[in-house]
Every structure is written in structure tokens, then in C-alpha cells.
Amino acid sequence: MTPLEVVKALLGEGTERQQTVVMDFRLSRIVHAVLPVFAVQNELRKN
């Protein structure tokens, strides 16, 4: 998928298959990758 197709799928304009790939597979990986970053930033702010 191209970046444009990913954006369209996030906005609900992609095909059903594209939306499934983005929402079920890619989005969960992105969230799992970003959450630790926020946790580290919060710990750094406390110190």
C-alpha cells in the first residue's frame, strides 16, 4: 500500500481490504511502537 492509500483507509475512503489491513494490522503495530515512547517521555518529565 502506498502512503496515500493508508491515509484514505484511515479516513474511510479505502477499499474494505485496505481498511482491514490498516486498522487490524498496521494500526496496532503503530500503537504498540508509540506507547513506550510516551511512557519514557513521562518518566523523563518527572525527573
CHARMM-style PDB file with segment names, atoms N, HN, CA, C and O in Angstrom:
ATOM      1  N   MET     1       0.833  -1.183   0.000  1.00  0.00      PROA
ATOM      2  CA  MET     1       0.000   0.000   0.000  1.00  0.00      PROA
ATOM      3  C   MET     1       0.873   1.240   0.000  1.00  0.00      PROA
ATOM      4  O   MET     1       1.918   1.290   0.649  1.00  0.00      PROA
ATOM      5  N   THR     2       0.428   2.221  -0.731  1.00  0.00      PROA
ATOM      6  HN  THR     2      -0.420   2.180  -1.259  1.00  0.00      PROA
ATOM      7  CA  THR     2       1.141   3.488  -0.755  1.00  0.00      PROA
ATOM      8  C   THR     2       0.720   4.319   0.461  1.00  0.00      PROA
ATOM      9  O   THR     2      -0.315   4.045   1.070  1.00  0.00      PROA
ATOM     10  N   PRO     3       1.510   5.325   0.813  1.00  0.00      PROA
ATOM     11  CA  PRO     3       1.107   6.188   1.928  1.00  0.00      PROA
ATOM     12  C   PRO     3      -0.259   6.849   1.692  1.00  0.00      PROA
ATOM     13  O   PRO     3      -1.032   7.031   2.633  1.00  0.00      PROA
ATOM     14  N   LEU     4      -0.548   7.199   0.460  1.00  0.00      PROA
ATOM     15  HN  LEU     4       0.079   7.050  -0.304  1.00  0.00      PROA
ATOM     16  CA  LEU     4      -1.852   7.804   0.161  1.00  0.00      PROA
ATOM     17  C   LEU     4      -2.985   6.816   0.411  1.00  0.00      PROA
ATOM     18  O   LEU     4      -4.037   7.195   0.925  1.00  0.00      PROA
ATOM     19  N   GLU     5      -2.779   5.567   0.056  1.00  0.00      PROA
ATOM     20  HN  GLU     5      -1.924   5.259  -0.362  1.00  0.00      PROA
ATOM     21  CA  GLU     5      -3.798   4.543   0.297  1.00  0.00      PROA
ATOM     22  C   GLU     5      -4.020   4.322   1.791  1.00  0.00      PROA
ATOM     23  O   GLU     5      -5.144   4.069   2.225  1.00  0.00      PROA
ATOM     24  N   VAL     6      -2.952   4.418   2.572  1.00  0.00      PROA
ATOM     25  HN  VAL     6      -2.039   4.623   2.219  1.00  0.00      PROA
ATOM     26  CA  VAL     6      -3.078   4.279   4.021  1.00  0.00      PROA
ATOM     27  C   VAL     6      -3.912   5.420   4.589  1.00  0.00      PROA
ATOM     28  O   VAL     6      -4.789   5.198   5.424  1.00  0.00      PROA
ATOM     29  N   VAL     7      -3.641   6.634   4.139  1.00  0.00      PROA
ATOM     30  HN  VAL     7      -2.928   6.814   3.461  1.00  0.00      PROA
ATOM     31  CA  VAL     7      -4.405   7.793   4.617  1.00  0.00      PROA
ATOM     32  C   VAL     7      -5.871   7.655   4.229  1.00  0.00      PROA
ATOM     33  O   VAL     7      -6.758   7.914   5.042  1.00  0.00      PROA
ATOM     34  N   LYS     8      -6.126   7.251   2.998  1.00  0.00      PROA
ATOM     35  HN  LYS     8      -5.405   7.041   2.338  1.00  0.00      PROA
ATOM     36  CA  LYS     8      -7.513   7.064   2.555  1.00  0.00      PROA
ATOM     37  C   LYS     8      -8.221   6.009   3.402  1.00  0.00      PROA
ATOM     38  O   LYS     8      -9.383   6.179   3.773  1.00  0.00      PROA
ATOM     39  N   ALA     9      -7.515   4.921   3.706  1.00  0.00      PROA
ATOM     40  HN  ALA     9      -6.572   4.782   3.405  1.00  0.00      PROA
ATOM     41  CA  ALA     9      -8.116   3.874   4.529  1.00  0.00      PROA
ATOM     42  C   ALA     9      -8.422   4.388   5.934  1.00  0.00      PROA
ATOM     43  O   ALA     9      -9.455   4.044   6.507  1.00  0.00      PROA
ATOM     44  N   LEU    10      -7.531   5.207   6.490  1.00  0.00      PROA
ATOM     45  HN  LEU    10      -6.691   5.486   6.024  1.00  0.00      PROA
ATOM     46  CA  LEU    10      -7.782   5.784   7.815  1.00  0.00      PROA
ATOM     47  C   LEU    10      -8.988   6.714   7.812  1.00  0.00      PROA
ATOM     48  O   LEU    10      -9.695   6.832   8.813  1.00  0.00      PROA
ATOM     49  N   LEU    11      -9.215   7.370   6.686  1.00  0.00      PROA
ATOM     50  HN  LEU    11      -8.640   7.274   5.873  1.00  0.00      PROA
ATOM     51  CA  LEU    11     -10.348   8.289   6.561  1.00  0.00      PROA
ATOM     52  C   LEU    11     -11.620   7.595   6.102  1.00  0.00      PROA
ATOM     53  O   LEU    11     -12.657   8.237   5.938  1.00  0.00      PROA
ATOM     54  N   GLY    12     -11.545   6.290   5.896  1.00  0.00      PROA
ATOM     55  HN  GLY    12     -10.703   5.768   6.029  1.00  0.00      PROA
ATOM     56  CA  GLY    12     -12.719   5.529   5.500  1.00  0.00      PROA
ATOM     57  C   GLY    12     -12.993   5.517   4.014  1.00  0.00      PROA
ATOM     58  O   GLY    12     -14.072   5.100   3.592  1.00  0.00      PROA
ATOM     59  N   GLU    13     -12.045   5.963   3.209  1.00  0.00      PROA
ATOM     60  HN  GLU    13     -11.168   6.301   3.552  1.00  0.00      PROA
ATOM     61  CA  GLU    13     -12.255   6.035   1.774  1.00  0.00      PROA
ATOM     62  C   GLU    13     -11.576   4.902   1.014  1.00  0.00      PROA
ATOM     63  O   GLU    13     -11.726   4.813  -0.205  1.00  0.00      PROA
ATOM     64  N   GLY    14     -10.841   4.045   1.690  1.00  0.00      PROA
ATOM     65  HN  GLY    14     -10.719   4.117   2.679  1.00  0.00      PROA
ATOM     66  CA  GLY    14     -10.171   2.941   1.024  1.00  0.00      PROA
ATOM     67  C   GLY    14     -11.113   1.773   0.808  1.00  0.00      PROA
ATOM     68  O   GLY    14     -12.267   1.792   1.235  1.00  0.00      PROA
ATOM     69  N   THR    15     -10.597   0.760   0.137  1.00  0.00      PROA
ATOM     70  HN  THR    15      -9.659   0.745  -0.211  1.00  0.00      PROA
ATOM     71  CA  THR    15     -11.387  -0.446  -0.049  1.00  0.00      PROA
ATOM     72  C   THR    15     -11.514  -1.167   1.284  1.00  0.00      PROA
ATOM     73  O   THR    15     -10.808  -0.849   2.241  1.00  0.00      PROA
ATOM     74  N   GLU    16     -12.409  -2.129   1.340  1.00  0.00      PROA
ATOM     75  HN  GLU    16     -12.983  -2.387   0.563  1.00  0.00      PROA
ATOM     76  CA  GLU    16     -12.600  -2.876   2.580  1.00  0.00      PROA
ATOM     77  C   GLU    16     -11.322  -3.607   2.979  1.00  0.00      PROA
ATOM     78  O   GLU    16     -10.974  -3.681   4.157  1.00  0.00      PROA
ATOM     79  N   ARG    17     -10.635  -4.141   1.981  1.00  0.00      PROA
ATOM     80  HN  ARG    17     -10.917  -4.080   1.024  1.00  0.00      PROA
ATOM     81  CA  ARG    17      -9.390  -4.861   2.263  1.00  0.00      PROA
ATOM     82  C   ARG    17      -8.323  -3.903   2.803  1.00  0.00      PROA
ATOM     83  O   ARG    17      -7.612  -4.243   3.750  1.00  0.00      PROA
ATOM     84  N   GLN    18      -8.205  -2.717   2.213  1.00  0.00      PROA
ATOM     85  HN  GLN    18      -8.782  -2.441   1.445  1.00  0.00      PROA
ATOM     86  CA  GLN    18      -7.226  -1.741   2.687  1.00  0.00      PROA
ATOM     87  C   GLN    18      -7.534  -1.316   4.119  1.00  0.00      PROA
ATOM     88  O   GLN    18      -6.629  -1.194   4.945  1.00  0.00      PROA
ATOM     89  N   GLN    19      -8.808  -1.094   4.407  1.00  0.00      PROA
ATOM     90  HN  GLN    19      -9.543  -1.193   3.736  1.00  0.00      PROA
ATOM     91  CA  GLN    19      -9.178  -0.693   5.759  1.00  0.00      PROA
ATOM     92  C   GLN    19      -8.870  -1.791   6.764  1.00  0.00      PROA
ATOM     93  O   GLN    19      -8.443  -1.511   7.884  1.00  0.00      PROA
ATOM     94  N   THR    20      -9.087  -3.046   6.365  1.00  0.00      PROA
ATOM     95  HN  THR    20      -9.434  -3.273   5.455  1.00  0.00      PROA
ATOM     96  CA  THR    20      -8.772  -4.163   7.253  1.00  0.00      PROA
ATOM     97  C   THR    20      -7.282  -4.224   7.540  1.00  0.00      PROA
ATOM     98  O   THR    20      -6.869  -4.403   8.686  1.00  0.00      PROA
ATOM     99  N   VAL    21      -6.485  -4.078   6.508  1.00  0.00      PROA
ATOM    100  HN  VAL    21      -6.820  -3.933   5.577  1.00  0.00      PROA
ATOM    101  CA  VAL    21      -5.026  -4.128   6.690  1.00  0.00      PROA
ATOM    102  C   VAL    21      -4.558  -3.007   7.604  1.00  0.00      PROA
ATOM    103  O   VAL    21      -3.773  -3.237   8.524  1.00  0.00      PROA
ATOM    104  N   VAL    22      -5.037  -1.803   7.354  1.00  0.00      PROA
ATOM    105  HN  VAL    22      -5.675  -1.616   6.607  1.00  0.00      PROA
ATOM    106  CA  VAL    22      -4.592  -0.652   8.148  1.00  0.00      PROA
ATOM    107  C   VAL    22      -5.091  -0.747   9.582  1.00  0.00      PROA
ATOM    108  O   VAL    22      -4.309  -0.585  10.519  1.00  0.00      PROA
ATOM    109  N   MET    23      -6.358  -1.002   9.761  1.00  0.00      PROA
ATOM    110  HN  MET    23      -6.993  -1.134   9.000  1.00  0.00      PROA
ATOM    111  CA  MET    23      -6.932  -0.971  11.101  1.00  0.00      PROA
ATOM    112  C   MET    23      -6.545  -2.191  11.941  1.00  0.00      PROA
ATOM    113  O   MET    23      -6.307  -2.060  13.141  1.00  0.00      PROA
ATOM    114  N   ASP    24      -6.481  -3.350  11.335  1.00  0.00      PROA
ATOM    115  HN  ASP    24      -6.674  -3.456  10.360  1.00  0.00      PROA
ATOM    116  CA  ASP    24      -6.207  -4.563  12.108  1.00  0.00      PROA
ATOM    117  C   ASP    24      -4.725  -4.853  12.282  1.00  0.00      PROA
ATOM    118  O   ASP    24      -4.310  -5.356  13.326  1.00  0.00      PROA
ATOM    119  N   PHE    25      -3.932  -4.544  11.279  1.00  0.00      PROA
ATOM    120  HN  PHE    25      -4.269  -4.135  10.431  1.00  0.00      PROA
ATOM    121  CA  PHE    25      -2.529  -4.940  11.335  1.00  0.00      PROA
ATOM    122  C   PHE    25      -1.592  -3.756  11.587  1.00  0.00      PROA
ATOM    123  O   PHE    25      -0.841  -3.751  12.563  1.00  0.00      PROA
ATOM    124  N   ARG    26      -1.636  -2.786  10.732  1.00  0.00      PROA
ATOM    125  HN  ARG    26      -2.246  -2.790   9.940  1.00  0.00      PROA
ATOM    126  CA  ARG    26      -0.679  -1.682  10.839  1.00  0.00      PROA
ATOM    127  C   ARG    26      -0.947  -0.782  12.029  1.00  0.00      PROA
ATOM    128  O   ARG    26      -0.015  -0.399  12.737  1.00  0.00      PROA
ATOM    129  N   LEU    27      -2.206  -0.439  12.259  1.00  0.00      PROA
ATOM    130  HN  LEU    27      -2.963  -0.750  11.684  1.00  0.00      PROA
ATOM    131  CA  LEU    27      -2.511   0.487  13.343  1.00  0.00      PROA
ATOM    132  C   LEU    27      -2.109  -0.098  14.692  1.00  0.00      PROA
ATOM    133  O   LEU    27      -1.573   0.612  15.543  1.00  0.00      PROA
ATOM    134  N   SER    28      -2.364  -1.385  14.890  1.00  0.00      PROA
ATOM    135  HN  SER    28      -2.800  -1.962  14.199  1.00  0.00      PROA
ATOM    136  CA  SER    28      -1.992  -1.986  16.171  1.00  0.00      PROA
ATOM    137  C   SER    28      -0.471  -1.985  16.349  1.00  0.00      PROA
ATOM    138  O   SER    28       0.015  -1.785  17.462  1.00  0.00      PROA
ATOM    139  N   ARG    29       0.273  -2.201  15.288  1.00  0.00      PROA
ATOM    140  HN  ARG    29      -0.121  -2.363  14.384  1.00  0.00      PROA
ATOM    141  CA  ARG    29       1.737  -2.155  15.380  1.00  0.00      PROA
ATOM    142  C   ARG    29       2.223  -0.743  15.672  1.00  0.00      PROA
ATOM    143  O   ARG    29       3.156  -0.549  16.451  1.00  0.00      PROA
ATOM    144  N   ILE    30       1.594   0.233  15.048  1.00  0.00      PROA
ATOM    145  HN  ILE    30       0.836   0.076  14.415  1.00  0.00      PROA
ATOM    146  CA  ILE    30       1.980   1.626  15.277  1.00  0.00      PROA
ATOM    147  C   ILE    30       1.723   2.006  16.732  1.00  0.00      PROA
ATOM    148  O   ILE    30       2.572   2.623  17.375  1.00  0.00      PROA
ATOM    149  N   VAL    31       0.570   1.643  17.242  1.00  0.00      PROA
ATOM    150  HN  VAL    31      -0.120   1.141  16.720  1.00  0.00      PROA
ATOM    151  CA  VAL    31       0.227   1.973  18.633  1.00  0.00      PROA
ATOM    152  C   VAL    31       1.211   1.307  19.589  1.00  0.00      PROA
ATOM    153  O   VAL    31       1.683   1.941  20.532  1.00  0.00      PROA
ATOM    154  N   HSD    32       1.518   0.054  19.356  1.00  0.00      PROA
ATOM    155  HN  HSD    32       1.135  -0.461  18.590  1.00  0.00      PROA
ATOM    156  CA  HSD    32       2.466  -0.636  20.230  1.00  0.00      PROA
ATOM    157  C   HSD    32       3.868  -0.054  20.140  1.00  0.00      PROA
ATOM    158  O   HSD    32       4.636  -0.144  21.097  1.00  0.00      PROA
ATOM    159  N   ALA    33       4.203   0.528  19.029  1.00  0.00      PROA
ATOM    160  HN  ALA    33       3.579   0.602  18.252  1.00  0.00      PROA
ATOM    161  CA  ALA    33       5.522   1.138  18.878  1.00  0.00      PROA
ATOM    162  C   ALA    33       5.585   2.508  19.533  1.00  0.00      PROA
ATOM    163  O   ALA    33       6.641   2.910  20.023  1.00  0.00      PROA
ATOM    164  N   VAL    34       4.475   3.229  19.549  1.00  0.00      PROA
ATOM    165  HN  VAL    34       3.617   2.902  19.151  1.00  0.00      PROA
ATOM    166  CA  VAL    34       4.466   4.604  20.049  1.00  0.00      PROA
ATOM    167  C   VAL    34       4.237   4.673  21.556  1.00  0.00      PROA
ATOM    168  O   VAL    34       4.775   5.567  22.209  1.00  0.00      PROA
ATOM    169  N   LEU    35       3.477   3.782  22.110  1.00  0.00      PROA
ATOM    170  HN  LEU    35       3.040   3.056  21.579  1.00  0.00      PROA
ATOM    171  CA  LEU    35       3.172   3.842  23.538  1.00  0.00      PROA
ATOM    172  C   LEU    35       4.412   3.869  24.432  1.00  0.00      PROA
ATOM    173  O   LEU    35       4.447   4.666  25.370  1.00  0.00      PROA
ATOM    174  N   PRO    36       5.422   3.048  24.193  1.00  0.00      PROA
ATOM    175  CA  PRO    36       6.627   3.134  25.042  1.00  0.00      PROA
ATOM    176  C   PRO    36       7.317   4.496  24.966  1.00  0.00      PROA
ATOM    177  O   PRO    36       7.935   4.935  25.936  1.00  0.00      PROA
ATOM    178  N   VAL    37       7.215   5.153  23.834  1.00  0.00      PROA
ATOM    179  HN  VAL    37       6.713   4.797  23.046  1.00  0.00      PROA
ATOM    180  CA  VAL    37       7.820   6.481  23.698  1.00  0.00      PROA
ATOM    181  C   VAL    37       7.149   7.453  24.664  1.00  0.00      PROA
ATOM    182  O   VAL    37       7.825   8.240  25.327  1.00  0.00      PROA
ATOM    183  N   PHE    38       5.827   7.398  24.741  1.00  0.00      PROA
ATOM    184  HN  PHE    38       5.278   6.758  24.203  1.00  0.00      PROA
ATOM    185  CA  PHE    38       5.119   8.283  25.669  1.00  0.00      PROA
ATOM    186  C   PHE    38       5.445   7.946  27.118  1.00  0.00      PROA
ATOM    187  O   PHE    38       5.552   8.842  27.955  1.00  0.00      PROA
ATOM    188  N   ALA    39       5.600   6.684  27.413  1.00  0.00      PROA
ATOM    189  HN  ALA    39       5.513   5.956  26.734  1.00  0.00      PROA
ATOM    190  CA  ALA    39       5.947   6.280  28.777  1.00  0.00      PROA
ATOM    191  C   ALA    39       7.321   6.816  29.166  1.00  0.00      PROA
ATOM    192  O   ALA    39       7.503   7.303  30.281  1.00  0.00      PROA
ATOM    193  N   VAL    40       8.276   6.730  28.266  1.00  0.00      PROA
ATOM    194  HN  VAL    40       8.128   6.334  27.360  1.00  0.00      PROA
ATOM    195  CA  VAL    40       9.623   7.237  28.538  1.00  0.00      PROA
ATOM    196  C   VAL    40       9.592   8.752  28.702  1.00  0.00      PROA
ATOM    197  O   VAL    40      10.260   9.289  29.586  1.00  0.00      PROA
ATOM    198  N   GLN    41       8.830   9.447  27.869  1.00  0.00      PROA
ATOM    199  HN  GLN    41       8.287   9.012  27.150  1.00  0.00      PROA
ATOM    200  CA  GLN    41       8.750  10.899  27.986  1.00  0.00      PROA
ATOM    201  C   GLN    41       8.163  11.306  29.333  1.00  0.00      PROA
ATOM    202  O   GLN    41       8.635  12.263  29.947  1.00  0.00      PROA
ATOM    203  N   ASN    42       7.154  10.603  29.794  1.00  0.00      PROA
ATOM    204  HN  ASN    42       6.770   9.826  29.295  1.00  0.00      PROA
ATOM    205  CA  ASN    42       6.560  10.913  31.097  1.00  0.00      PROA
ATOM    206  C   ASN    42       7.557  10.691  32.216  1.00  0.00      PROA
ATOM    207  O   ASN    42       7.611  11.486  33.155  1.00  0.00      PROA
ATOM    208  N   GLU    43       8.338   9.644  32.142  1.00  0.00      PROA
ATOM    209  HN  GLU    43       8.294   8.999  31.379  1.00  0.00      PROA
ATOM    210  CA  GLU    43       9.350   9.378  33.162  1.00  0.00      PROA
ATOM    211  C   GLU    43      10.436  10.456  33.141  1.00  0.00      PROA
ATOM    212  O   GLU    43      10.913  10.873  34.196  1.00  0.00      PROA
ATOM    213  N   LEU    44      10.823  10.903  31.961  1.00  0.00      PROA
ATOM    214  HN  LEU    44      10.436  10.564  31.104  1.00  0.00      PROA
ATOM    215  CA  LEU    44      11.844  11.943  31.867  1.00  0.00      PROA
ATOM    216  C   LEU    44      11.334  13.272  32.423  1.00  0.00      PROA
ATOM    217  O   LEU    44      12.097  14.034  33.016  1.00  0.00      PROA
ATOM    218  N   ARG    45      10.063  13.543  32.233  1.00  0.00      PROA
ATOM    219  HN  ARG    45       9.443  12.924  31.750  1.00  0.00      PROA
ATOM    220  CA  ARG    45       9.496  14.800  32.749  1.00  0.00      PROA
ATOM    221  C   ARG    45       9.449  14.810  34.266  1.00  0.00      PROA
ATOM    222  O   ARG    45       9.578  15.863  34.890  1.00  0.00      PROA
ATOM    223  N   LYS    46       9.265  13.647  34.853  1.00  0.00      PROA
ATOM    224  HN  LYS    46       9.160  12.792  34.346  1.00  0.00      PROA
ATOM    225  CA  LYS    46       9.189  13.548  36.323  1.00  0.00      PROA
ATOM    226  C   LYS    46      10.536  13.864  36.961  1.00  0.00      PROA
ATOM    227  O   LYS    46      10.589  14.386  38.075  1.00  0.00      PROA
ATOM    228  N   ASN    47      11.608  13.554  36.273  1.00  0.00      PROA
ATOM    229  HN  ASN    47      11.565  13.130  35.369  1.00  0.00      PROA
ATOM    230  CA  ASN    47      12.957  13.738  36.842  1.00  0.00      PROA
ATOM    231  C   ASN    47      13.475  15.087  36.612  1.00  0.00      PROA
ATOM    232  OT1 ASN    47      14.591  15.399  37.026  1.00  0.00      PROA
TER     233      ASN     47
END
